[in-house]
Amino acid sequence: MRNNNINVLLIEDDPMVLEINRAFIEKVPGFKVAGMAANGAEGIKQINKLQPDLVVLDIYMPKHDGIHTIHEIRKQQSRVDVIVISAANDRQTIQTMLQQGAVDYIIKPFKFERIQQALERYKQYRLQLYMQGDMSQKEVDALLSVGAVPDRKQEDIPKGLSQNTLMQIIGFLKDQSGGRSSEEVAEGVGIARVTARRYLEYLEKTGEIKLDVQYGGVGRPINRYLMKNREN
């Protein structure tokens, strides 16, 4: 992931579908289509050249279909993730692609909301996977459910807050050795200070982070927030 974008390679032989997929993906914040390929053989070359974070892969293609392509990706031990978008809906194909590590499988035709859901879930998956430090069982459970946040649904979150931003703030705080102010969190995550404060107050209320009030010299005390398993 470079420049805070998840870079995507599209492998699809139908030019019209390729363009639709590109438009859909780039409508989702945080995703950028870094390249496109018309078949699996070309796709493998583009993976080696572009080193994308994510491949969106069709099944029915000339010059290496999707099954051959994902086998080749795994044979080369590439760390790229794969989401399948295909008209192939037989159980054997779906099972094969999932066994080869596809993180999602979307059957054509599909609506924008379905690929948006897949990409948002994948973003959370990456966020959890690439945090620093050891993982708790709860975090592993969330990871295995492809980014789902256990015990908390979007409808449980106060209006105006989002799961994705919550996960970004939690990830930022987990990477810190000590407490951080709302200003530091805002700068680290890339949101407004007043917005960061709302998320931090919510996370403190739910018990996921704690508030550390630090008194210095002359002036107001500084409120710093940190994960409960972090030392000052």
N, C-alpha and C positions, 0 to 999 in steps of 0.2 A: 504494500500500500504506500503510494508516494503522493506527496502534496495533499495528504488527508483524503484522497480519493481511493476507492477500491477500483482497480483497473481490470476491465473485463475484455475477454476475447470472445467474439461470436463465431461459431462454426455452424454454418447453415447453407444449403445449396440453392435454396429458392431466394432470388434477389429481393422479391417483394417482402417475404417474411423476414429476411435479414434486415431490411430497412425498418420494418415495423418493430422488430425486437430492439433495434438500436434506439429508436425513438422512445420506446417504453422504458428501457433501462436508464436512459439519460434524463428521464422525467423524475427519477427517484434521487433525492439529494444524497451526495456522497459516492455516486457511481459514475465512472467514465468509461466509454467504449474505447479501448486503446487500439483495437484492430479487429478485422473481420476476415474470415476465410470461407471459401465456397465448398470445401471438402475436408475430410479428416487428414489427408496427407499434407495439404497446405496448412491445416490447423496446427499439426505437430511442429512444423517449421516455425510458425508464428509464435508458438509457445516458447520454443527455444530462443527465439530472437527477442520477444517482448517481455518475457517473464511476467505474465499477468498474475493477478491474485485469483481470478475466477474465470472459468470457461463456461459459456452457455452453449450447450452441445445438442445438435439434432442427432437422430438415429439413422434415418434413411438418407444416405448420401453416396455418391460415387467415390471411387478412390479412397477407400477406407470408410466404412460406415461408423456410426457412433460407438458401437460395441468394440470394434477393432481399435478405434481411436482411444477410448478410455483404457483399454488393455495396454496400449502403447505408452500412454501417459504414466500408468503405474509401473510399467516395465522400466521406464527411464527414471523412475523414482522422483518425478516432478512433484513439488509440494503444492501445485495449483489445485484449487477446489473446482468441483464440477456441479453445475445445475443442468439437468436435461430438460429440453423443451422439444417434444416430439409427438407425432400422431400415433406412434407405437404404443398400444395399450394392452398388449398381451402380458400375462403375468410373468412369463419366463424372461422376457426382455427387461421388464421393470425390476425383477429380482436380480438379474445379472448386473444392471447398472447400480443398484443400491449396494450390492455386495462389493462392487468395485469402488465404492466410496462416494457416489453421487450424494450430495447433501439435500437435494430436492428433485422432484420429478413432476413436470407440468405437461399435461396432455393437451395437444392442439384439438380444436380451437380453444383459446382461453381469453379471458378478459384482462385488462390492465391491472385490476385489483389483485389478481392472483400472482402475477409476477412481482408486483409491488410488495405483496406479503412475503414472497420468497426472498426478495432482496433485503427487506427490513429484518427478517429473521436471520439471514446470513450475516448481516452487519452486526447484530447482537452476538452471534456465534463467534465471529472473529474477535470482537471486543473482549469477550470472556476468555477465549483461548489464548490471546496474546498479552493478557495482563501479566505483570511480574509476580513472583512469589508462588507458594504452594497453593493448591486448590482444596477447598472444603468439599465434603460430599454433596452439599447443596449446590455448589458451583458445578461439580461434575454432572449432577442430575440435570441442571439447566443446559449445560453444554450438549448432553446427549439428546436433549429435546430440541436441538437446533435453535438455540437462542431464546427459548421460552423462559420466562422468569417465574420460578415456582412461587406459589402462595401469593402472587400478586398479579392481577389482570388489569388491563388498561382501564376497565370500568371502575376499578378500585382506587385508581389514582385521581387526585383532585383535578377538576376541570382546568385546562390550560397547561398541564404537565404531560410529558410523554415518557414512555418506557425508555426510548432510545437515549434521551438526554439524561435520564436517571442513571442508566448504565454507563454513560460516558463520565458522569461525575463520580460514580462509585469506582470506576476504573482509574480515574485520575488520582483519587484519594488513596487507593490501594498502592499506587506507585510511589507515594510520598513516604518519607521516613518519619515525618512528624505532622502536626496540624497545619492547616492552611486556612487563610482568611477567605471570605467570600469574594474579595477582589482577586486573590490569587487563583481561586477556583474558576472564576469567570474568565480570566485571561488564559488559563490552562486549557479550558474546554472550548473557548471561543464563543461565549454568550455574554449578554449584558449582566452587570453586577446585580441589578435588582432581580433579574431572572434567576441567577445563581442562588441568591439568598432564599428565594421561594423554594427551590429544590432542596437546599440544605436544611431549611426549617422542617420540610416534610420528612426528610430522611432522619433527622434527629428525633422527630415525633414518633416515627416507626421503630426507633431503636437501632437503626443500621449504622449510624454514626453518632459520635458524641461531641459535645461542645466543650472546648477548653478555653476558659476566660483567662487571659494573661494580662497581668498588671505590670506596667513598666514604670517609667518616671512620671513626669507631668503629662496630663492628657487623659483621654478616654481609654478604658481597657480595650484590648484587642480580642475579638472573638475568633477562635480558630477551630476548625472542624477536622476530625480525623476518624478513621475506621476504629471500631472498638478493639480490634486485635493489634493496634499499633501503639507503640510507646511514644511518648513525647520526645 
